[in-house]
Amino acid sequence: MEDNFQSAYQEEEDRLNQALTEIDTLLEKLNQTPVYTGHDYTEQVLEANRDQKRKDLAKLRQEPYFGRLDFQGNDEKQRKALYIGKIGVDREQVSDRPLVIDWRAPVASLFYSFTGGTEPASYEAPEGLIEGLVYLKRNVVIRKQILERVADTYNRESDAPVVSDEFLVYRLGENKDNRLRDIVSTIQEEQDKIIRAAKNTALIIQGVAGSGKTTVALHRLAFLLYQYKDQVSAEKMIIFAPNRMFLDYISDVLPELGVGNIAQSTFPDWAANVLGLELPEQDATETMNRWFETPGGMPVITEETPGRFKGSTVLMGIIESSIKLLESSSVPEGDFIPWEGAVLRRSMILRWHNEEYAPYPPAKRKERVMARIHRWIEMELKKSPSAAAMKDRKKKGAAREKAYSAKWPKYDPLTIYKQIFRAAKVPEDWPVDPPENIPAAVLKETAKDLKKGIIREEDLPPLLYIYYLLNGNEGGTRFDHVVIDEAQDFSPFQIAVLDLYVRGHSFTILGDLSQGIHAYKGVHAWEEMQTLFAPENTAYHALTRSYRSTMEIIDFANGILSSGVESSLLAVPVFRSGDPVRMIAYGEIVGEREAEGNARLSTIQSALKSLSGREYRTVAVLTRSLREATELYAELEQHFEDIHLIDGSMTQYQGGLSVLPVYLSKGLEFDAVILADADQDHYGATAWDAKLMYVGCTRALHELWLLHNGEMPSYVQTAAESDSEGN
Ligand SMILES: Nc1ncnc2c1ncn2[C@@H]1O[C@H](COP(=O)(O)OP(=O)(O)OP(=O)(O)O)[C@@H](O)[C@H]1O
């Protein structure tokens, strides 16, 4: 065994040296070509390509590849060793096997999809299905040109030819810094299917916490750019994520995969930009506080909860019919008479409006009709008997043209939205009563907000829809692909509006219903989104394996889900064992029996001291509310260096020690997590409280400590019991 390992290591070291020499030769050759600085376009393109190649090769010199797959196609005479890396490199002779195969290439898919056994394996190539035998799957870790590790995860010639998780477990055991990383060397089969799924489909992915949703979405973008390079461009792709700090947290993955220029935004930022609105910064934080500050305080959510209703397709229907109503009576009554003796019949104006300009959306149609009227006035002016009469008519005509234009409906999204909710005077021929299918409470609350000038996040999809119906896709924005992370917090209306801006329903929509802590606005079942698309345009995938946390943490979090949320969306752990989840009452840490009043603080401090003294790079203290996080941070800051408070306004994630409310931790991960106040005083008995707790617990990679004052919610107790039984 040891000998085999030695020879494998030697073999890979030789191959690495050879690869490095070849890369150096390629680089040298490129560097010898003088840099083109002239004006010839073709030469400029060639120079840009050379420049990219130089950069790729320089990067590749550090870590040329991460995997090897030995494969023999049925039509091939001998097996070949394929080396797979982040960027593909061809050899000097095109006929030769590439020096490095890009991980996104068809043959590389075998490296991920092959699950072991002795049966033939196959992959989809442009020329058709290629079948053959896999002999070896090997992971190699190369850092700064040094071969650090060789691990065979499959060997056909071994006694047990199955793909082992050993290398994956080694990778998962590493500590994390303050950024999400690429996973090209260990993408799992279920993830690979999503990454390589066809472009023109709205993919909806339900994935348990830590199943790699965010990571997979980013790899999928890199794949689409490779696979469909003639059809898509990075500039026309966008990632929507919950907040700016999260965007910062994920911002390294795409550059690591050699992809740049993909827009990343929150939905409110993007929508406000399209609408040309300036949204008050505090709005989201204010909404959060409203929902999250009170333990067990989430009111019952129904279809009439404002966020749910305003995110529904029912409101879409109301908007559509309101705009139709507005449009049908938009041409003002009566003929247009710019001055006595000149008459433009309404029937003519109606013909222009209803026939000639019918393909245009209402606001554009009005613009066209008014421009036509203006041209008609100019023609009529030419018939004036004298220069003085012309001057007089010109003045009158301009004033009447202006007055006529003002009689049209006001095609402004916010005005129409206010009219629909009766927060502004409605047009004369609208029914005086508000639309009967807007629930009274929603109508009242929204009208009150709008009159005060408050626009909430949930108002943005309807506003955008009105804007779109009025103007069409004015800016011409059409995305080639849209990724929506944490999609359980999106509403069907949001997705439907975005679909208007996407070519071919090309979406990757990822989320976890168990983490639906914003259920007052998000979806409660994926069908709500799936039914927006024709069946042939959508596909559903489930990711059930969790890669982030140890088995102990996952079992514990599963306990919370099944007993507190009665959910069946439980995570399957990778076999990575760590310390048991710890539950510590305030004042209980040995040697910390402090006076009652300080017991909480001193216990949190001791826990933090203990965890931050280990090799961990990121440790978080999660509180129930932002107020508690702020107060706790003020205390801890005096005793710990490199400690950060994370509130809703942060734009950067710094790593190290963090204090934050649990609801802001969604999407992030930490080597160790201290969940403060995990007691009944802070977490009620509802499914929603349990979901919050689940989010908190699943942020931890290696260690999870729950600190509490007295009784913990029953779902935590059940989780603790089932976890200890499992151990
Ligand atoms: N195939 C894999 N190989 C190695 N690490 C992986 C793999 N898949 C996921 N991970 C790791 O698991 C962790 C969780 O990934 P990610 O944050 O993308 O999951 P998520 O499903 O979006 O989580 P959540 O919903 O809880 O925020 C990350 O550290 C990621 O690097």
The ligand as an SDF file (V2000), in Angstrom:
LIG
                    3D

 31 33  0  0  0  0  0  0  0  0999 V2000
  -18.6980   19.5110   -3.3880 N   0  0  0  0  0  0  0  0  0  0  0  0
  -18.1790   20.2230   -2.4180 C   0  0  0  0  0  0  0  0  0  0  0  0
  -16.8830   20.0840   -2.0790 N   0  0  0  0  0  0  0  0  0  0  0  0
  -16.3280   20.8160   -1.0810 C   0  0  0  0  0  0  0  0  0  0  0  0
  -16.9920   21.7080   -0.3790 N   0  0  0  0  0  0  0  0  0  0  0  0
  -18.2930   21.8950   -0.6780 C   0  0  0  0  0  0  0  0  0  0  0  0
  -18.9430   21.1790   -1.7030 C   0  0  0  0  0  0  0  0  0  0  0  0
  -20.2160   21.5980   -1.7730 N   0  0  0  0  0  0  0  0  0  0  0  0
  -20.3490   22.5410   -0.8350 C   0  0  0  0  0  0  0  0  0  0  0  0
  -19.2000   22.7130   -0.1820 N   0  0  0  0  0  0  0  0  0  0  0  0
  -18.9350   23.6370    0.9250 C   0  0  0  0  0  0  0  0  0  0  0  0
  -20.0580   23.6320    1.7700 O   0  0  0  0  0  0  0  0  0  0  0  0
  -20.2760   24.9250    2.3030 C   0  0  0  0  0  0  0  0  0  0  0  0
  -21.6780   25.3590    2.0410 C   0  0  0  0  0  0  0  0  0  0  0  0
  -21.8210   25.7750    0.7060 O   0  0  0  0  0  0  0  0  0  0  0  0
  -22.8390   26.9040    0.3180 P   0  0  0  0  0  0  0  0  0  0  0  0
  -22.6930   28.0730    1.2130 O   0  0  0  0  0  0  0  0  0  0  0  0
  -22.7290   27.0970   -1.1490 O   0  0  0  0  0  0  0  0  0  0  0  0
  -24.1920   26.1400    0.6700 O   0  0  0  0  0  0  0  0  0  0  0  0
  -25.6910   26.6460    0.6860 P   0  0  0  0  0  0  0  0  0  0  0  0
  -26.5210   25.4820    0.2890 O   0  0  0  0  0  0  0  0  0  0  0  0
  -25.8050   27.8840   -0.1350 O   0  0  0  0  0  0  0  0  0  0  0  0
  -25.8920   26.9290    2.2170 O   0  0  0  0  0  0  0  0  0  0  0  0
  -26.9840   27.7380    3.0420 P   0  0  0  0  0  0  0  0  0  0  0  0
  -28.3110   27.5460    2.3960 O   0  0  0  0  0  0  0  0  0  0  0  0
  -26.9090   27.1030    4.3820 O   0  0  0  0  0  0  0  0  0  0  0  0
  -26.4980   29.1130    3.0650 O   0  0  0  0  0  0  0  0  0  0  0  0
  -19.2110   25.8160    1.6830 C   0  0  0  0  0  0  0  0  0  0  0  0
  -18.1340   25.9090    2.5720 O   0  0  0  0  0  0  0  0  0  0  0  0
  -18.8000   25.0680    0.4430 C   0  0  0  0  0  0  0  0  0  0  0  0
  -17.4640   25.3470    0.0750 O   0  0  0  0  0  0  0  0  0  0  0  0
  1  2  1  0
  2  3  1  0
  2  7  2  0
  3  4  2  0
  4  5  1  0
  5  6  2  0
  6  7  1  0
  6 10  1  0
  7  8  1  0
  8  9  2  0
  9 10  1  0
 10 11  1  0
 11 12  1  0
 11 30  1  0
 12 13  1  0
 13 14  1  0
 13 28  1  0
 14 15  1  0
 15 16  1  0
 16 17  2  0
 16 18  1  0
 16 19  1  0
 19 20  1  0
 20 21  2  0
 20 22  1  0
 20 23  1  0
 23 24  1  0
 24 25  2  0
 24 26  1  0
 24 27  1  0
 28 29  1  0
 28 30  1  0
 30 31  1  0
M  END
$$$$
